[in-house]
Structure formats: structure tokens, C-alpha cells
């Protein structure tokens, strides 16, 4: 009887340990409305809303990189970009697909834009809009006509 109780206790402790280990680290992030929100960090995977996979040899018309200098990325900047994309999509009446390539330990990510549905003028306008929106933000880097350096082969 005691042996069965010990086995049940051992299994319960093991199960709780596994469940605890599977949960990601939690951190608090301030959103634009000054409300603190708990976010679960997990291992990043390639996030895609583009139809083709990212290619290390491809030259992308626009790359928006969210970097970190030891304190994580600017979460508000990502939201700013998403809001700009929503507005620009409605103005143009075109989809603007991208591929997000996570590459760092602190949430660093590159957003790769092929902009294949856009004219050269629309591409230039979008790049200028991104540059203007993030002017002075040291945690956002904008590249044009470049390869993504963070795609793992």
C-alpha cells in the first residue's frame, strides 16, 4: 500500500515538473495604452503570411529589422509597423505579405517584404514611410534591396 502511494506521489511530482518546464518564461510588456500585459516567450519559429519560404540568396526590396541592445526589442515598434501596414493596405487596396524571420534570444526579428504586387513608386513610398516612422529609433533598422543575413540554411 505504501509503495503504491509513493509511486502515485512520484508520478504527480514528475507530471507537475514537466508541465512547469514546458511553459515558456513570462515577462511583462507595456502596451501602447500603458497597460501591463503578461506575454509568454517561446522558441520562435518562422512566421509567414507570404506564399513562398524565405530564401537566403534572395534580394528583398524592403527588410525591417527589430533588434536588441541587451534589453529586448521595442514591442511598441512592432505594433506601429503592423498599424502602418493595415493603413497602407487599405489605401492601396493590395495585400502586403511578409515573412517574419526570428533570429535572436531577445525577440529580434526581420520582416522581409517582397512587395511583388506593388509598383516601384509604391515600393519607394512604403520604404520612405517606414523610414520616417522609425527615424531615431535605434532598435529598428530598415534595409532596401538587400539579402536577409539571419536566414538559417
C-alpha positions as CSV (number, residue, x, y, z in Angstrom):
1,X,0.0,0.0,0.0
2,X,2.8,2.5,0.9
3,X,4.7,1.5,-2.2
4,X,1.6,2.4,-4.4
5,X,1.2,5.8,-2.6
6,X,4.9,6.6,-3.2
7,X,4.6,5.7,-6.8
8,X,1.5,7.9,-7.2
9,X,3.3,10.8,-5.4
10,X,6.3,10.4,-7.6
11,X,4.2,10.4,-10.8
12,X,2.3,13.5,-9.6
13,X,5.6,15.4,-8.9
14,X,7.0,14.3,-12.2
15,X,3.9,15.5,-14.1
16,X,3.9,18.9,-12.4
17,X,7.6,19.3,-13.1
18,X,7.1,18.5,-16.8
19,X,4.1,20.9,-17.0
20,X,6.1,23.7,-15.4
21,X,9.2,23.1,-17.6
22,X,7.0,23.2,-20.8
23,X,5.7,26.7,-20.0
24,X,7.8,29.5,-21.5
25,X,9.3,32.3,-19.5
26,X,6.8,35.0,-18.7
27,X,7.6,38.7,-18.9
28,X,5.7,41.9,-18.5
29,X,5.4,44.2,-21.5
30,X,3.9,47.7,-21.6
31,X,1.5,48.2,-24.4
32,X,0.6,51.5,-26.1
33,X,-2.3,52.0,-23.7
34,X,0.1,51.9,-20.7
35,X,-1.5,48.7,-19.6
36,X,0.9,46.0,-18.5
37,X,0.4,42.7,-20.2
38,X,1.9,39.3,-19.5
39,X,3.5,37.7,-22.5
40,X,4.7,34.1,-22.8
41,X,8.1,33.7,-24.5
42,X,8.5,30.6,-26.5
43,X,11.1,29.4,-29.0
44,X,10.4,31.5,-32.1
45,X,9.5,29.8,-35.4
46,X,9.4,31.3,-38.9
47,X,6.1,33.1,-39.1
48,X,4.8,33.5,-42.6
49,X,1.9,35.2,-44.4
50,X,3.8,35.1,-47.7
51,X,3.2,32.2,-50.0
52,X,6.9,31.3,-50.5
53,X,9.5,30.5,-47.9
54,X,12.3,32.9,-47.1
55,X,15.5,32.4,-49.2
56,X,18.9,33.4,-48.0
57,X,20.1,34.2,-51.6
58,X,17.1,36.4,-52.4
59,X,17.3,40.2,-52.5
60,X,14.3,41.8,-50.7
61,X,13.1,45.2,-51.7
62,X,12.4,46.0,-48.0
63,X,13.6,44.5,-44.8
64,X,12.5,45.9,-41.4
65,X,14.7,44.5,-38.6
66,X,13.8,44.8,-34.9
67,X,17.0,44.5,-33.0
68,X,18.0,44.5,-29.3
69,X,20.8,46.1,-27.5
70,X,20.7,43.9,-24.4
71,X,17.2,44.9,-23.2
72,X,14.9,43.2,-25.8
73,X,13.2,44.7,-28.8
74,X,10.8,47.6,-28.9
75,X,7.4,45.9,-28.7
76,X,5.6,49.2,-29.5
77,X,7.6,49.5,-32.7
78,X,6.3,46.1,-34.0
79,X,2.7,47.3,-33.3
80,X,3.5,50.6,-35.1
81,X,4.6,48.7,-38.1
82,X,1.5,46.4,-38.1
83,X,-0.7,49.5,-37.8
84,X,1.1,51.2,-40.7
85,X,0.7,48.0,-42.9
86,X,-3.0,47.9,-42.2
87,X,-3.4,51.5,-43.2
88,X,-1.3,51.2,-46.3
89,X,-3.1,48.0,-47.4
90,X,-6.4,49.8,-47.2
91,X,-5.0,52.8,-49.1
92,X,-3.6,50.7,-51.9
93,X,-6.2,48.0,-51.9
94,X,-3.4,45.5,-52.1
95,X,-2.1,42.8,-49.8
96,X,1.4,43.4,-48.4
97,X,2.6,39.9,-47.4
98,X,5.7,39.5,-45.4
99,X,7.9,36.8,-43.8
100,X,9.0,37.2,-40.2
101,X,12.3,35.5,-39.5
102,X,13.1,35.4,-35.8
103,X,16.9,35.2,-35.1
104,X,17.8,36.3,-31.6
105,X,17.4,35.5,-28.0
106,X,15.6,38.7,-27.1
107,X,12.9,38.7,-29.7
108,X,15.0,40.0,-32.6
109,X,13.2,39.5,-35.9
110,X,13.5,40.5,-39.5
111,X,10.3,41.3,-41.6
112,X,11.0,40.5,-45.2
113,X,8.9,42.2,-47.8
114,X,8.9,41.1,-51.5
115,X,6.4,43.8,-52.5
116,X,5.7,41.9,-55.7
117,X,2.1,43.3,-56.0
118,X,3.4,46.9,-55.8
119,X,4.8,49.3,-58.4
120,X,8.3,50.7,-58.0
121,X,6.7,54.0,-56.9
122,X,4.6,52.3,-54.3
123,X,7.6,50.3,-53.0
124,X,9.6,53.5,-52.7
125,X,6.7,55.2,-50.9
126,X,6.3,52.3,-48.4
127,X,10.1,52.3,-47.7
128,X,10.1,56.0,-47.1
129,X,7.0,55.7,-44.8
130,X,8.8,53.0,-42.8
131,X,12.0,55.1,-42.5
132,X,10.1,58.2,-41.4
133,X,8.1,56.3,-38.8
134,X,11.1,54.8,-37.2
135,X,13.5,57.7,-37.6
136,X,15.6,58.0,-34.5
137,X,14.6,54.5,-33.2
138,X,17.9,52.7,-32.7
139,X,16.1,49.3,-32.3
140,X,14.6,49.4,-35.8
141,X,16.8,49.1,-38.9
142,X,15.4,49.5,-42.4
143,X,17.2,47.9,-45.4
144,X,16.3,48.2,-49.1
145,X,17.3,45.8,-51.8
146,X,19.3,43.6,-49.5
147,X,19.6,39.9,-48.5
148,X,18.4,38.7,-45.2
149,X,21.5,37.8,-43.1
150,X,19.6,35.9,-40.5
151,X,18.0,33.1,-42.5
152,X,19.4,29.8,-41.4
153,X,20.4,27.5,-44.2
